[in-house]
Amino acid sequence: MRIVYNSFHGRYTCNPRAIYERLSGTPGLEHVWLAACDHLDTFPEDAVTVDIDGTEAAGVLERADVLVANSHTEVEWDKRPGTTYLQTWHGTPMKRIHHDVLWAPEGRLAGLDRDVAKWDVLLSPNRVSTPRLRHAFAFAGDLWETGYPRNDALLSPEAPERRRAVRDGLDLTDSQTVVLYAPTWRDDEFFADGDAPIGYGLDVHAYVDAMPEDHVLLVRAHNIVSARATRDNPP
């Protein structure tokens, strides 16, 4: 069985990564990742990768038995009978997404709907998200309320060791309180003409100055806008 993975258009992360790492080494399974060239160094050395923007991507998808993706797979390909497309998605819709958005560039949603039409199963992270995901994507197929595979690590026996490794890697002590700010992206900013910097929507400098000394602010820009993100909000 050949399983093809796609996470955030060619990155080694999120739910597909969790599923891959759980299944890796299982006899009878072949694993192939769609990978972006500028993220190849984040994949394991033994991972089989194909350029997601290259000429081989469509063929790999068309020979897949299973496709596991956490977002739209923006590759032109024909899904053959017998292929199962597992769409894990990647977040809790505390904002408007897909057909529930107030604005999108002309033709954008229609193009993404061609991918949604290939989905066989959609995962939901929780009970509240289930109807919102179904409505936003106008998805009539199987929707499994399983939670996200990537979050299983938070409940595993290895969770304390993972926590320690993360804090050590960030040079954080047990006495420090970490505040995570992870803003989403906004369509009107991302699709605006040009490649102007995109601010965080938060005065990072003022926030840090107002925090207690034992607090640390971590900012994680959304992957779609990370290349254009700036700590200084544009006027």
N, C-alpha and C positions, 0 to 999 in steps of 0.2 A: 504494500500500500504506500502510495506517495502522498505525503502531506506537504503542502506549500504554505509558507507563512508570510504575512505582510503586516508590519506594524508602523503606523505613522509614515507611510510611503518610504519604506526601506530602512527602518531603524531596528535595532535589537533591544526591544523593551516591551513593557506592558503585558497584557494578557497573553498574546501569542508567545512571548518569551517564557512565561510561566508554564504554559502548556507544553512547549518544546522541551524545556528542562525536565518536566515530569515524564515525558515519553521518550526522551533521548536514551538510546541503548536498548529499547524494546525490540526484540527480534521481529523481523518481517516488516519493519517500518523504514521508509526512506524519507528523509527530511530535506527540504530545499527552502532557502530564504530568499525572498526578493529584497535586495539590498541597494541602498543608495551609495554611490561611489564615495561620497564624503563622510560616510559613516562605517565604512568597511572595517576600520581599526577597532570598532567596538564589538564586533562579532567574535565568537570563540574561533580559535585557529582551525578547529576541525569542522566548523560549520560549512555546509555547501551553500554557496550564494550565487545569485544571478542578478545582473544589473537590472533594477526595476525600470529604468528608463531606456534600456537597450532593446535590441531586436529579439532577444531570446525570451523575454518576459512573457509574452503572449503564449508562446509554445509551451512553456513550463506550466502555465495556468491551464491550458487546454488539455494537458496530460495528467493533471492532478486528480487524485481520488478525493482529497479533502483540501479545502482552502480555509485557513484560519486567519482572520484579519480583525483588527481592532478599529478600523475606520474604512472609508470607501477605498476600494482598490481601483485607482484611476489609471487603468491600463485597458486598452481596447482588446478584448478577447471574447471568444465564443465558448460558453459553458456547455460541455458535452453531457449527454445523459449519463447518470451514474455518479457525477461529481456532487459532493456535498459542500456547501459554502456555510461555514460557521462564522457568524459575525458576533464577536464578543463585545463590541463597542468599548468605551474607555472612560466614561464619566457618568456622574449623576446629573441629569438635566435640570440644574437649578437656574437655567437660562433658557431662552428660546432656541430651538435647533431645527434644522431642515425646514419642513413646511410650516412650522410655527413661527419662523422668524418674521420680522416686520419688513425686512428688505434683503434682497440678494441680487447680484449682478444678473442681467438678462441671460437666460439659458443655463445658469449655474445649477439650479435645482433639477431641471429636466435631465441634465447630464448625469448628476449623481443618482437620479432615480433609475437609470439603466443599471447601475450597480445594485441598488436595493432589490431590483427585480430578480437578481440572481441568488439572493440570500435564501437559505433553507431554514436556518435557526438563528435567532437573535437572543443573546443573553441580556438579562436585566440584573442590576446590582441589588435591587430591593423592591419591596411592594409598592412604594410610592412612585418609583421610576417606571414600572411596567406599563401602566396605561399611557404615560407621557411618551415613552419611546414608541409604542405602537401607533399612537396618533400622529406623532411628528413624522414618522417614516411611512405612514399609511401602509404598515406592514401587516399582512394577513396570515403569515406563516407561523411556525412554531416559535413561541417566545418562552424561554426557560428562565425562571427566577432563581438563579443559582448563586448570586453574588459573583464577584470577579475573581478569576483564578489568581491574578497577581496579588490579591489580598490574603490568600491562604498562608503566605509566609508570616503574616502578622500573628497568626494563631498557632503556628507550628511549634514544636518543642525547641526548635533552633532560634526562636524569636529573640530571646535575651542576647544570644551571641551576635545575631544580626544587628541588634540595636547598638551593642557595644562597638562593633566594627564600624558602623556608620558614624557614631559620635567620635570615635578615635580618628577616623578619616577626615573629619571636619574640625578636629582639634577642639572638641567640646568636652567640658567637664560635667560630672554628674550634678554639680551645683548650679549649672546654667540652665535657664529656661529658654527654649527655642520657640520663636514665633515664625511660622511659615506663611508667607504671602505668595499665593500662586494664582494670579489673575488669568482669566480666560482671554481669548482674542475677540476683537470686534470687527464685524464684516466691513463697516464703512471705513475703518482705518486701514485694514489689510488690503482691500481692493481699491484704495485711493490711488490716483495716478502717481507714478514715481515710486521711489523707495525711501521715503522720508522716515526718520526715526519714529518709533512708537513708544510712548511713555507707559509707565506702569499704572497710571491712574492713582498713584499714591506719592506724596512727598516723602520719599525714602529718607532723605537727610533729616527732615523735621521729626519723623517718626523715631529714628534711631536716637536723636538727641533727647527725645521725651521718654525713652525707655529706661527702666531701672538698670543699674550697672551689671546686674547678673542676668540680663536678658540679651539674647542674640536674635537678630532678624535674618532669616533666610528668604531670598526672593527667587522664585522659579518662574521664568517667563514661559508662556505657552510655546510649544515647539513650532507652531506655525509662524510665530512672530519673533522668535528668539534671536534671529539674525539681525533684526532691526530694533530690538528692545534697547531702551536707554533709561538710566536712572533719573535723568533730568527730563521731566515732562516737557514736551514741546509747547510753545505758547499757543 
